Every structure is written in C-alpha cells, then in structure tokens.
C-alpha cells in the first residue's frame, strides 16, 4: 500500500512523467489508474508472469521480459 501512496504523491507533485512498474500485484490498479488519469505514462514490466487484465488495461506499454533461472546465469567467482 505504501508504494501506491508514493505513486500518487509523485504524480500529484508532478515529479514523474513516466512510471515503470515491475509488479504483478493487482493492488496497484488504483494507483495505476490515478497516475494515468493525471497524465503519467505507465510502463508495466511483467517478468514473464501472468497479470490480471485490469493491470494490462491501465498500462500504456507492457514489457514481458522473461527472467532466466538462476542456474542459467553465469556465476562470477572471486579470485
């Protein structure tokens, strides 16, 4: 809930023009609606997860960036 209030505050103060939300929680829908109503462009990053239709509806751009499993990410060893 705190993040939703932060989105609203930043929107009202005109501190942001573009919001990139990396989430799949539909609790953000009211904050998303508010931000877009106030003219903020909202980009939703889903990280390959399924999200509710309301989140897609209130996004200007949806980025579905799949996350690679940890086993596929190269490990850096300290030498």
N, C-alpha and C positions, 0 to 999 in steps of 0.2 A: 504494500500500500504506500509506503514511503516513496518509492520510485515514481508511482503515479502522481503523487503530490509534487515531486520535483519536476516532472514533465510539465505539469500545469503551471508551476511557478516560473520556470524558464520561458514557457510560452507567453505568459502574461507580461513578463518583463521584456519581451522581445529580444532575449539573449540568443535565441536559436532560430535558424531558418530551415534547417534540415535536421531531422532526428533519425538516427539509425538505432533501431530496437532489435536486439538479439534476444528473442524470447519466444516462447510458445504458450505462455500462460494467458488465458482469455481474461484474466483480471485486469489486464492492461487496456482492454477495449474502451472503457470510458475515457481514459487519458488520451488514447489514440484519437478518438472522436473529437475531443476538445481541441487537441493540438491542430488537427486538420481544419477544424472549423475556424481556427484563428489564423490559418494560412501557412502553417508549418508543413513542409514536405516530409512525409513519413516513409522511411525505408524499413522493411521488415526482413530480418535475416533468420531463416528457419533452421539452419544447420542440418538439413535433411529430415527433420521431424515433421510429423503431421500437426497442423494447427487448425483451429476452428475457422469456419467460413467467415465469421464476423471479423476476425483479425485480418484476413485477406481482403475483405470488403473495405476496411478502413486504412489500407496501406496504399501509398502511391506507387511503390515498387516492391516486389517480393524477390529476394535473393535466396535461392535454395542452394547453399554451399554445403555439400556433404562433408562430414568430418571423418577423417581416416582413423581406423582403430589404432590404438597406442602401439600395437605390435608392428604396424607398418611405418611408423615414424622413426627415422634414423636417430639413434642414440649418440650423444656426444660424450666421449669419455675424457676425464681429466687426466692429463699426462704429467 
